[in-house]
Amino acid sequence: MAVSHKGDTINITSLALHIPQGLGPSAFNLTPPPPCPAYLTLSIRIDDRVVPSCSSNDAFGGLGINYSSLSKEIIAISAKSTWVSPQDMLKDLSAVVLEHDVVHSVQARVKLPKASLAASDIAYEAVFSKACPEGSEWTCTADNVRVRAIIGLHPYEQQTPQWLELDVTAQGYEDKEWSHTAFADEVYNWVEKSSYKTIEALMDQLAQHLLGATLFASTSVSQQNTPEPAISITLRKPAALPYGTPGISIRRKRSDYQTQPTPSASSAATSGSQKKVYIALGSNIGDRVGHIRRAVAELDETNGIRLSRTSKLYESEPMYVEDQDRFINGAVEIETTLPALEVLRTLKRIERSVGRTKTFRNGPRVVDLDLLVYGDESIHIGEVDAPEDADGVGWLAVPHPRIAEREFVLRPLADIDSSLKVFSNGRTVKDLLDDLLRTTEPSLAPVIPFVSPARPMRLDGTPKIMQIFNATPDSFSDGNEAHLDPQIALRSIERMFDSPHVPDILDIGGMSTRPGSSPCTEQEEIDRVVPLVKLIRTSSDPRIQGIPISVDTYRAIVAEKAIAAGASCVNDVRGAMEEGMKEVMAKSGVPVVIMHSRGDSVSMTSAELQDYDKQGGVIAGVREELGGMVQRVLEAGVKQWDIVIDPGLGFAKTHEGNLEVLRRLPEITSPGTVLERCPVLIGGSRKGFVGKVIGRPKEQAAERGYGDAAVVAWCAAQRARGSPVDIVRVHDGRAMSEVLAMWRAIEGEV
C-alpha cells in the first residue's frame, strides 16, 4: 500500500542575512537606507515523493533540493542585491526557491530588527507559489511596541502611565502605499496619547483607528489578490500581575466596524461612571449548574466588574423551541464602569471560554449570558441578526427588548430587585411579572444547585427528604459504634435504597451536636466523614453514587475536606459563625444550610440563651439573628442561590418556642427581609419537644416516629399557606417519604 506524505516541508529558521544596501524605509527614513541585518525564515512545501526517495537509500540523490545549498545561495544573493523594500526582497528570494522543480510553494518571513524606532522588530510574511509568484496572504507585523500610557480601573492607574507591549499585524494593505515605519509610529503615538480603563476597550478602538487611517485609505476589498483589511493585536500589561504578565489578543476586519456601529474612542475611554448592570444566565447542556458557576466566576474575575448580587436558580421549560432539555436560569447584578458594548463583548468571550455550543437561535447552549439592563440607559447599536464580529457581537439593545415576555428573566430579576424599573414607562420588574402571570401559567421551579455528580434539585412545594446518617457512636437516637467503619456505614446506607422511597439528600454527620454533648476532635470528625463520602462517590449503584451529600458540621476544615472528597452541601448548625467557615462556603461554590442557633451544645439549654423577650419573641429573634447570619455569608461571597435556611428547632429554644416556630413558619421568611424566598429546611426529627408532646422521653427517642410524621405533615401543609417548606431532615427516611406520598395523593398529585 502506498504511504501518503502530504505536507512535507523543508524549513530554514532565522537565517541571518547582511543587507549591505539596506532596506527601506529605514528607522530614520534615510535615503539611501543604511546597511541592515535581516532574519529569513522559510517553510518550503516540497513534492510528496522527495522524502520517500531519499529514505529508500538514505542519501540526497533524489532530493532535488537541500537546505544547505539553498542557504548558501540565498546568502550570496543577499550580499550583492539592492532592494527597495522588504516585499521585493521576499519576492526575489522566494523566486530562487521556486526555481526548483520539486518545490510547490514557500511561506517566507523576514524579520528586521533595526527597521523601526517604535517596534523591536518589523516582520513581513507571505506565501509564494508558481501560480502566484507575487505572493499572497501578505502581512506586516510591528513586534513589541513598548509604550507608556494611562490604563486601568484603579485610581492610581489613572494617575501614572504604565508600560504596555503590543504586537500589531496588518493584512490587506496596498503594497505601493505601505510604510512599516509609519505603521509602527502610528501604533506608538495613538496608544501613548490614549487613556482607557480596560485594555479590551483600548485594543478594540486601536484596531478601528488603524483600519480607518490613511495607511489603509486606498485599499479596497475588491482589489485582486488583496484580502479585506484586517488588524490583529496582542497586548500585554506587565505591571498588572505580580508574578506574571497578562495579555489579550484580538483580530478585527474593516467590515466588523461597518456592520455594527461602535462607540467612539472618547466615549469608550471616559464611560467611567459606576453602573448597575443586570445579566441573565441560562444553560441546558451537560453540567448546567457547573457551566453557570464557571461563567459567573469568570465574570467576577474580569477587571472592571464586581459581582454584587445573585438571584435564585430556576429550572424552566425551553421557550420558542420546545424540543430540547430544560434550562437552568438565573440572573446576576454587577457593578461596572465598562461601556455597555464592552460588557457585551465580555459576556461573549465568557460564553466561548465556558464552551458555548451555539446551535440555532433560541436553541440549546452550554451557557447563555444576556445583557438585560445597563444602568438607566437605553442603547441601540446595529440591527437584530446583523452579522457578528470576531467577538460574536452583531447588535446590542438595552434594556433587552424581550424582558417583559420571559418569566425566566423576570423572576430571577425580582429576586434581586423587584422594584427595578426596566423601561421608561416606570413599570417595575414586579409589575411586569404580575402582568405576565395574569396571562400565562408559572413555568419555573426553583432549584437547589447541587454540583455534579449530583443533579440540581427541583423544588415543587412538597418537602424533599434529607436522610440523617450519623457516623458517630454517641448521637442522641442513632449513635452506633459500627458506623465508625466506613464499609459498614456504606452497607447501612445501601439498605436505605432498597425501597420504593429513597432519600433525596443524604446528611452525614461525624460529631454529635445533641444538647449537653462534648465535641470530638477535628481529626476524629474528618476520619468519620471523609472516607465515607469517598466510598459513596465510588458506589456502583448510580442512585447512591449521584445522591446529593450534605456534611453536617460547623468546622471549616471538615467542610473543606468533605467537599474535596465529593460532598455536595454544607449543613452548619452554627450558621457559619465559626472561624473560617463562611470563607470555605464562598470558595467551595456548593449549597449551604444556615441554621439558627445560640451558644454551643452545653450553653444552648440555658434559660438566658432561650430568652427572646428583648427582641419581641422567638419569631422576631430568629428572623433577626438568622437574617444576620445570612447577610454575613452573602458579604463573604456565598451566592444567594446557594443558601438554604433552617430556623433551628431544638437549638436554644424552649419547648413552647419550638412549637411557635412551627406554628408561625411563614413569618420567618416574611417579605422585605433577607430571608425572603430562601428555601427552608426543618429538622425536628426525634427532638425533645416532640418527645415531650407525645410522652416519649429521651430513652425512647428512636420511638418518636409518629410525632415526627405529624411535623412532616405540618411542613407539607405550609404550601397552602404560601410559604412552603422545601426540605425535612429526618431519621426514618422511608417512613417520612410514605407520609409525604400519602399527602400528595390526597392533594391529587399522584
C-alpha positions in Angstrom: 0.0 0.0 0.0 1.3 3.5 -0.9 2.1 5.7 2.1 0.9 9.4 1.9 3.3 12.1 3.0 1.1 15.1 2.4 2.5 18.3 3.7 6.3 17.5 3.7 8.4 20.7 4.1 11.9 21.8 4.3 12.4 24.5 7.0 15.0 27.2 7.5 14.6 29.3 10.6 16.2 32.7 11.3 18.8 32.6 8.6 21.0 35.7 9.3 21.5 37.9 6.2 23.5 41.1 5.9 21.9 43.5 3.5 24.7 46.0 2.6 22.4 48.3 0.5 19.8 48.4 3.3 16.0 48.0 3.1 13.6 51.0 3.1 12.1 52.7 4.7 14.7 52.8 7.5 14.0 53.7 11.1 15.2 57.3 10.4 13.8 57.4 6.8 17.3 57.8 5.4 17.9 57.8 1.7 19.6 55.6 0.7 18.9 53.3 3.7 21.9 52.1 5.7 23.0 48.5 5.8 20.9 46.3 8.0 20.5 42.8 9.3 17.6 40.6 8.3 16.5 37.2 9.6 14.8 35.0 7.0 12.5 32.0 7.8 11.3 29.7 5.1 8.8 26.8 5.1 9.2 25.1 1.7 6.4 22.8 0.6 8.0 20.0 -1.5 6.7 17.2 -3.7 5.4 14.3 -1.6 7.8 11.9 -3.4 11.0 13.6 -2.4 11.4 12.4 1.2 10.5 8.7 0.4 13.0 8.7 -2.5 15.8 9.8 -0.1 14.5 7.4 2.6 14.9 4.4 0.4 18.7 4.8 0.0 19.4 7.2 2.9 21.0 9.8 0.5 20.4 13.2 -1.1 20.5 11.7 -4.6 16.8 12.1 -5.3 16.1 15.2 -3.2 16.5 17.8 -5.8 16.9 20.5 -3.1 18.5 20.7 0.3 18.7 23.4 3.0 22.5 23.6 2.9 22.9 24.6 -0.7 19.8 26.7 -0.6 21.0 28.7 2.4 24.4 29.4 0.7 22.6 30.5 -2.5 20.4 33.0 -0.6 23.2 34.4 1.4 25.2 35.0 -1.8 22.4 36.8 -3.5 21.6 38.9 -0.4 25.2 40.2 -0.2 25.1 41.7 -3.7 21.5 42.7 -4.3 19.7 46.0 -3.9 16.1 46.0 -2.9 13.7 48.9 -2.5 11.6 47.2 0.1 11.3 44.0 2.2 8.5 42.9 0.0 10.8 43.0 -3.1 13.4 41.0 -1.1 10.9 38.3 -0.2 9.7 38.0 -3.8 13.2 37.6 -5.2 14.4 35.2 -2.7 11.2 33.1 -2.9 11.7 33.0 -6.7 15.1 31.4 -6.1 13.4 28.6 -4.1 10.6 28.2 -6.6 13.0 27.5 -9.4 13.4 24.0 -8.1 11.0 21.6 -9.8 10.2 19.7 -6.5 9.0 22.9 -4.7 5.3 23.6 -4.7 5.2 26.7 -2.5 7.1 28.6 0.1 6.0 30.5 3.1 8.5 33.3 3.8 9.0 35.6 6.7 11.7 38.3 7.1 12.3 39.9 10.5 14.0 43.4 10.5 15.3 44.3 14.0 16.6 47.8 13.0 13.7 48.9 10.9 11.7 50.9 13.5 12.3 53.1 16.5 8.8 52.3 17.8 9.0 48.5 17.5 11.6 45.9 18.4 11.2 44.2 15.1 9.3 44.7 11.8 8.3 41.4 10.1 6.8 40.7 6.7 5.3 37.4 5.7 3.7 35.9 2.6 3.1 32.7 0.7 4.6 32.3 -2.8 3.9 29.6 -5.4 4.5 29.1 -9.1 0.9 30.1 -9.7 1.3 33.3 -7.6 4.9 34.4 -7.6 3.9 37.9 -6.4 2.8 36.4 -3.1 -0.5 36.1 -1.2 -1.6 36.4 2.4 0.8 39.3 2.9 1.1 40.6 6.5 3.3 43.2 8.2 3.9 43.0 12.0 5.2 45.6 14.3 6.5 43.4 17.1 6.9 44.5 20.8 5.9 48.1 20.5 6.7 49.3 24.1 4.8 52.4 25.1 3.7 54.1 28.4 0.0 55.0 28.7 -2.7 55.6 31.2 -4.6 52.3 31.5 -6.5 50.7 34.4 -9.6 51.0 36.6 -7.8 51.8 39.9 -7.3 55.5 40.8 -3.5 55.0 41.0 -3.5 53.6 37.5 -5.3 56.6 36.2 -2.6 58.9 37.6 0.6 57.1 36.4 1.4 55.8 32.9 2.5 52.2 32.8 4.3 50.2 30.2 2.3 48.3 27.6 3.7 45.8 25.0 1.9 45.4 21.7 2.3 43.1 18.7 0.3 44.5 15.8 -0.2 42.8 12.5 -1.7 44.4 9.4 -3.2 42.5 6.5 -4.9 43.7 3.3 -2.9 46.9 2.8 -2.0 48.3 -0.6 1.7 47.5 -1.3 2.6 50.7 -3.1 1.2 52.9 -0.3 2.5 51.0 2.7 5.2 52.1 5.1 6.1 49.9 8.1 7.7 52.8 9.9 4.6 54.9 9.6 2.6 51.9 10.8 4.6 51.3 13.9 4.8 55.0 14.6 1.0 55.3 14.3 0.5 52.5 16.9 3.0 54.1 19.3 1.7 57.6 19.0 -2.0 56.6 19.3 -1.5 54.4 22.3 0.7 56.9 24.1 -2.0 59.6 23.9 -4.8 57.2 24.9 -6.4 57.0 28.4 -8.6 53.9 28.9 -9.8 51.9 31.9 -9.6 48.5 30.1 -7.1 47.0 27.7 -10.1 45.5 25.9 -11.6 48.9 25.0 -8.1 50.2 24.1 -7.4 47.4 21.7 -10.9 47.5 20.0 -10.6 51.2 19.5 -7.0 51.0 18.3 -8.0 48.4 15.6 -10.8 50.6 14.5 -8.5 53.6 14.3 -5.8 51.8 12.3 -8.3 50.4 9.8 -9.7 53.9 9.2 -6.3 55.5 9.0 -4.6 56.7 5.7 -2.4 53.6 5.8 -5.4 51.7 4.5 -7.3 54.5 2.9 -6.7 53.4 -0.7 -7.2 49.7 -0.1 -10.4 48.2 -1.5 -11.7 44.7 -0.7 -12.4 44.3 -4.4 -8.7 44.7 -5.4 -7.4 41.5 -7.0 -5.4 39.3 -4.6 -5.9 41.8 -1.8 -7.8 40.4 1.2 -10.1 42.6 3.3 -8.1 45.0 5.5 -7.6 43.4 9.0 -5.7 44.2 12.2 -4.6 41.6 14.8 -3.4 42.9 18.1 -1.8 41.2 21.1 -1.4 43.5 24.1 0.5 42.7 27.3 0.2 44.6 30.6 3.3 43.6 32.6 2.6 45.5 35.7 -0.9 44.1 36.2 0.2 40.9 37.9 3.0 40.5 40.5 4.1 37.1 39.2 3.1 37.0 35.6 2.2 39.1 32.5 -1.5 39.1 31.4 -2.4 39.7 27.8 -5.3 39.7 25.3 -5.3 39.1 21.6 -8.0 40.2 19.1 -8.5 40.3 15.3 -10.7 42.8 13.6 -11.7 43.3 10.0 -12.8 46.6 8.5 -16.3 45.1 8.0 -16.6 44.5 11.7 -16.9 48.2 12.2 -19.1 48.7 9.2 -21.7 46.1 10.1 -22.4 47.5 13.5 -21.5 50.9 15.0 -19.2 51.0 18.0 -18.8 53.8 20.5 -16.3 56.5 19.7 -12.8 56.3 21.3 -13.7 59.1 23.7 -16.9 57.6 24.9 -15.2 54.2 25.4 -12.4 55.9 27.4 -14.5 58.1 29.6 -17.5 56.0 30.3 -16.3 55.8 33.9 -19.5 56.3 36.0 -20.4 53.2 38.1 -23.4 51.4 36.6 -25.6 48.7 38.0 -25.9 46.1 35.2 -28.2 43.0 35.2 -27.3 39.9 33.3 -29.5 36.8 32.6 -27.9 33.3 32.8 -29.0 30.1 31.2 -27.7 26.6 30.4 -29.4 23.4 29.1 -26.5 21.2 28.0 -24.4 18.9 30.2 -23.4 20.1 33.7 -25.9 23.0 33.7 -25.2 24.3 37.2 -21.4 23.9 36.7 -21.5 25.9 33.5 -23.3 28.7 35.2 -21.0 28.7 38.2 -17.9 28.9 35.9 -19.4 31.7 33.9 -20.2 33.8 37.0 -16.7 33.1 38.4 -15.1 34.4 35.2 -17.4 37.4 35.2 -16.4 38.2 38.8 -12.7 37.9 37.9 -13.0 40.4 35.0 -11.2 43.7 35.5 -13.7 46.5 35.9 -16.6 44.2 37.1 -17.7 43.5 40.6 -20.4 40.9 41.3 -22.8 42.4 43.8 -26.0 40.2 43.9 -27.4 37.0 42.5 -30.9 35.5 42.2 -32.0 32.0 43.0 -31.6 29.5 40.2 -34.7 28.1 38.5 -35.4 25.2 36.1 -37.6 26.1 33.2 -39.1 24.5 30.1 -37.5 25.8 26.9 -39.2 28.7 25.2 -39.7 29.3 21.5 -38.1 25.9 20.6 -39.6 23.2 22.7 -37.7 20.0 21.6 -34.7 20.4 23.9 -33.7 19.9 27.5 -34.8 22.0 30.4 -32.9 25.2 31.2 -31.3 26.3 34.4 -31.9 30.1 34.6 -30.8 32.9 36.9 -29.6 36.4 37.0 -26.8 38.5 38.5 -26.3 42.1 39.3 -22.8 43.6 38.7 -21.3 47.0 39.2 -19.0 48.3 36.4 -17.5 51.3 34.7 -17.1 49.4 31.4 -19.2 50.7 28.5 -22.2 48.6 27.6 -20.6 47.3 24.4 -17.5 46.2 26.3 -19.7 44.4 28.8 -21.4 42.6 25.9 -18.1 41.6 24.5 -17.0 40.3 27.9 -20.1 38.1 28.0 -19.5 36.7 24.6 -15.9 35.9 25.5 -17.0 34.1 28.6 -19.6 32.1 26.6 -16.8 30.9 24.4 -14.5 30.2 27.3 -17.1 28.1 29.1 -17.8 26.3 25.9 -20.9 27.7 24.3 -22.3 25.4 21.7 -24.4 27.6 19.5 -26.9 25.5 17.5 -29.6 27.9 16.3 -31.4 30.9 17.6 -33.2 30.1 21.0 -31.7 26.6 20.8 -29.5 24.6 23.2 -26.4 26.1 24.6 -23.7 25.3 27.1 -24.2 28.8 28.6 -26.0 31.9 27.5 -25.4 35.3 29.0 -27.7 38.1 28.1 -27.2 41.8 28.9 -30.6 42.9 30.2 -30.2 46.3 31.8 -27.3 48.8 31.8 -27.9 51.4 34.4 -30.8 53.6 33.4 -29.6 53.9 29.8 -31.4 53.0 26.6 -28.8 51.9 23.9 -29.4 50.6 20.4 -26.4 49.6 18.3 -26.8 47.8 15.0 -29.7 45.7 13.8 -31.2 42.4 15.0 -29.5 39.5 13.3 -26.7 41.7 11.9 -23.5 39.7 11.1 -21.4 39.0 14.1 -17.9 40.3 14.5 -14.9 38.3 15.9 -16.2 38.6 19.4 -19.7 37.3 18.4 -21.3 40.8 18.7 -23.6 41.9 15.9 -26.1 44.1 17.7 -26.9 45.5 21.1 -30.2 46.7 22.6 -30.7 47.5 26.3 -33.0 47.2 28.0 -33.3 43.8 26.4 -36.5 44.0 24.2 -37.9 40.7 25.4 -37.7 41.0 29.1 -41.4 41.5 29.6 -42.3 38.2 27.9 -39.9 36.0 29.7 -40.7 34.6 33.2 -37.2 33.0 33.3 -35.8 36.5 33.2 -38.3 38.4 35.3 -38.5 36.0 38.2 -34.7 36.0 38.8 -34.6 39.8 38.4 -37.4 40.0 41.0 -35.2 38.0 43.4 -32.5 40.7 43.1 -34.6 43.8 42.9 -38.4 43.6 42.3 -38.6 47.4 42.4 -36.2 47.8 39.5 -37.7 50.0 36.7 -36.6 48.4 33.4 -38.3 50.5 30.8 -39.0 54.2 30.5 -42.7 53.7 31.3 -41.8 53.4 35.0 -43.2 49.8 35.5 -41.1 47.7 37.9 -40.0 44.1 37.5 -42.7 43.1 39.9 -45.3 44.9 37.7 -44.0 43.1 34.6 -44.0 39.7 36.3 -47.5 40.2 37.6 -48.7 41.2 34.2 -47.2 38.1 32.6 -48.6 35.7 35.2 -52.1 37.1 34.6 -52.0 35.6 31.1 -49.6 32.6 31.4 -49.2 29.8 33.9 -46.0 29.9 36.0 -43.4 27.7 34.3 -40.4 28.0 36.6 -39.4 25.9 39.6 -36.6 27.0 42.0 -33.7 24.5 42.3 -31.0 23.8 44.9 -28.0 23.9 42.6 -26.1 20.8 43.7 -22.9 20.2 41.8 -22.0 17.2 39.7 -22.1 14.2 40.1 -25.3 15.2 42.0 -28.0 16.9 40.0 -29.8 20.2 40.8 -32.8 19.5 43.0 -36.1 20.9 41.7 -38.3 22.3 44.5 -42.1 21.8 43.9 -43.6 22.8 47.2 -43.6 19.4 48.8 -40.7 18.8 51.1 -37.7 16.8 50.0 -36.3 14.1 52.3 -32.9 14.7 53.8 -31.9 11.4 55.4 -29.8 11.7 58.5 -26.9 9.4 58.7 -24.7 9.8 61.8 -21.3 8.2 61.6 -20.9 8.6 65.3 -21.0 6.5 68.5 -22.9 9.0 70.6 -25.7 10.7 68.6 -28.9 11.0 70.7 -31.1 8.5 68.9 -29.0 6.6 66.4 -25.4 6.6 67.6 -23.7 3.4 66.5 -20.0 2.3 67.1 -20.2 0.2 63.9 -20.8 3.3 61.8 -17.2 4.4 62.5 -16.2 1.7 60.0 -16.8 3.3 56.5 -17.6 -0.1 54.8 -20.2 -1.0 57.4 -21.6 2.6 57.2 -21.9 2.2 53.4 -23.8 -1.0 53.7 -26.3 0.7 56.1 -26.7 3.5 53.5 -27.2 1.0 50.7 -30.1 -0.6 52.6 -31.8 2.8 52.6 -32.1 2.5 48.8 -33.8 -1.0 49.0 -37.1 0.8 49.0 -39.6 2.4 46.6 -39.0 5.7 48.6 -35.3 6.6 48.5 -33.9 9.8 50.1 -33.4 13.0 48.2 -30.4 14.1 50.2 -28.0 12.2 52.5 -26.9 14.2 55.5 -23.7 12.8 57.0 -22.6 13.8 60.5 -19.3 12.9 62.2 -19.9 14.7 65.5 -22.9 14.7 67.8 -24.4 18.1 68.4 -27.1 17.0 70.8 -27.7 19.2 73.9 -25.1 18.5 76.5 -22.7 16.5 74.3 -18.9 17.0 74.2 -17.4 17.6 70.7 -14.9 15.1 69.2 -11.6 16.3 67.8 -11.4 17.7 64.3 -9.4 14.8 63.1 -11.9 12.3 64.5 -14.7 14.1 62.7 -12.7 14.1 59.4 -11.8 10.4 59.8 -15.5 9.6 60.2 -16.9 11.7 57.3 -14.4 11.9 54.5 -13.7 8.2 53.8 -17.5 7.6 53.8 -18.1 10.4 51.3 -15.4 8.9 49.0 -17.0 5.4 49.2 -20.4 6.8 48.3 -19.0 8.6 45.3 -17.4 5.4 44.0 -20.5 3.3 44.5 -21.5 1.0 41.6 -25.2 2.0 42.2 -25.8 5.2 40.2 -28.6 6.2 42.7 -26.1 6.2 45.6 -23.1 7.5 43.6 -25.1 10.5 42.4 -27.0 11.4 45.5 -26.5 14.9 47.0 -24.4 14.5 50.1 -24.7 17.1 52.8 -22.0 17.2 55.5 -23.3 18.2 58.9 -20.5 20.2 60.5 -19.7 23.6 61.9 -15.9 23.2 61.4 -14.4 24.8 58.3 -11.6 22.2 57.8 -14.1 19.3 57.9 -16.4 21.1 55.4 -13.4 21.8 53.1 -12.1 18.2 53.1 -15.6 16.7 52.7 -16.3 18.9 49.7 -13.0 17.9 48.2 -14.0 14.3 48.7 -17.3 14.8 46.9 -19.8 16.3 49.3 -22.5 18.5 47.7 -23.6 20.7 50.5 -22.6 22.1 54.0 -25.2 21.9 56.8 -23.9 24.2 59.5 -25.7 24.1 62.8 -23.9 27.3 63.9 -24.8 29.3 60.9 -21.2 29.9 59.7 -20.3 31.7 62.9 -17.1 29.6 63.5 -13.8 30.8 62.2 -13.1 30.2 58.5 -16.5 28.6 57.7 -18.0 31.4 55.6 -14.8 31.7 53.6 -14.9 28.0 52.9 -18.5 28.2 51.9 -17.8 31.1 49.5 -14.8 29.4 47.9 -16.4 26.0 47.5 -19.4 27.1 45.5 -21.8 24.5 46.9 -25.2 25.0 48.6 -25.2 25.7 52.3 -27.7 25.3 55.1 -27.5 28.2 57.5 -29.1 27.2 60.8 -30.1 29.4 63.6 -28.6 28.6 67.0 -27.1 30.3 70.0 -24.1 29.2 72.1 -22.8 25.6 72.0 -24.2 22.1 72.8 -24.0 22.9 76.5 -24.9 26.6 76.9 -27.8 26.5 74.4 -30.0 24.8 77.1 -29.6 27.8 79.5 -32.6 30.0 80.2 -30.6 33.0 79.1 -30.0 31.8 75.6 -33.6 30.6 75.2 -34.9 34.0 76.1 -36.0 36.2 73.1 -38.1 38.8 75.0 -35.8 41.7 74.2 -36.3 41.1 70.5 -40.1 40.7 70.7 -40.3 37.0 70.9 -38.8 33.9 69.4 -40.0 34.6 65.8 -38.6 38.1 65.7 -35.4 36.9 67.4 -34.9 34.0 65.0 -35.7 36.2 62.0 -33.3 38.9 63.1 -30.4 36.6 64.0 -30.8 34.2 61.1 -31.0 37.2 58.8 -27.7 38.5 60.2 -26.1 35.1 59.6 -27.3 35.0 56.0 -26.1 38.6 55.4 -22.6 37.7 56.6 -22.2 34.8 54.3 -23.5 36.8 51.4 -21.0 39.5 52.2 -18.3 36.8 52.3 -19.2 35.8 48.7 -21.7 33.0 49.1 -24.3 33.2 46.3 -27.9 33.8 47.1 -28.9 30.7 45.1 -26.8 28.5 47.4 -28.4 29.5 50.6 -31.0 27.3 52.5 -32.2 28.4 55.9 -33.1 26.4 59.0 -34.8 28.1 62.0 -33.0 25.5 64.3 -35.7 23.5 66.1 -34.3 22.2 69.4 -31.4 24.6 69.4 -31.6 27.4 72.1 -35.4 27.4 72.2 -37.9 26.5 74.8 -40.4 23.7 74.3 -43.1 26.3 73.5 -40.6 28.3 71.4 -40.1 25.2 69.1 -43.8 24.8 68.7 -44.2 28.5 68.0 -41.6 28.4 65.3 -43.5 25.6 63.5 -46.8 27.4 64.1 -45.6 30.6 62.6 -43.2 29.4 59.9 -44.4 31.9 57.2 -43.3 34.8 59.3 -39.7 33.6 59.3 -39.4 34.4 55.6 -41.7 37.4 55.5 -41.4 39.8 52.6 -38.9 42.6 52.9 -36.3 40.6 54.8 -33.1 39.0 53.6 -34.7 35.6 54.3 -37.5 36.2 51.8 -37.6 33.5 49.1 -34.8 31.4 50.8 -35.6 27.7 50.7 -36.5 26.4 54.1 -35.3 23.2 55.9 -37.0 21.9 59.0 -35.2 19.5 61.3 -37.5 18.4 64.1 -36.8 14.7 63.9 -36.9 12.8 67.2 -36.1 16.0 69.1 -37.0 16.6 72.8 -40.0 18.9 72.1 -41.6 16.1 70.0 -40.9 13.5 72.8 -42.4 15.8 75.4 -45.7 16.2 73.4 -46.2 12.5 72.7 -44.8 11.2 76.0 -41.6 9.6 74.7 -38.6 10.5 77.0 -35.1 10.7 75.7 -34.5 7.0 76.4 -37.2 6.3 73.8 -36.0 8.9 71.2 -35.9 6.4 68.4 -39.7 5.7 69.0 -40.8 9.3 68.3 -41.8 8.4 64.7 -45.5 9.2 65.0 -44.7 12.7 66.3 -42.2 13.2 63.5 -44.9 12.2 61.0 -47.1 15.0 62.3 -44.3 17.5 62.0 -43.6 16.4 58.4 -47.3 16.6 57.5 -47.5 20.1 59.0 -44.5 21.1 56.9 -46.2 19.7 53.8 -49.3 21.8 54.6 -47.3 25.0 54.5 -47.5 25.2 50.7 -51.2 26.1 51.1 -50.2 29.0 53.3 -47.9 30.4 50.6 -44.7 29.6 52.5 -43.6 26.0 51.6 -41.1 24.0 53.5 -38.6 22.7 51.0 -36.7 20.1 52.9 -37.4 18.0 56.0 -34.4 16.4 57.8 -35.4 13.1 59.2 -34.0 9.9 60.7 -36.5 7.4 59.2 -36.4 8.4 55.6 -38.7 5.7 54.3 -41.5 6.3 56.8 -41.5 10.0 56.3 -41.4 9.6 52.5 -44.5 7.4 52.9 -46.2 10.2 54.8 -45.4 12.7 52.0 -46.6 10.2 49.4 -49.9 9.9 51.1 -50.1 13.6 51.5 -49.5 14.1 47.7 -52.2 11.5 46.9 -54.8 13.4 49.0 -53.7 16.6 47.3 -54.3 15.0 43.9 -50.7 15.0 42.8 -50.4 11.2 42.2 
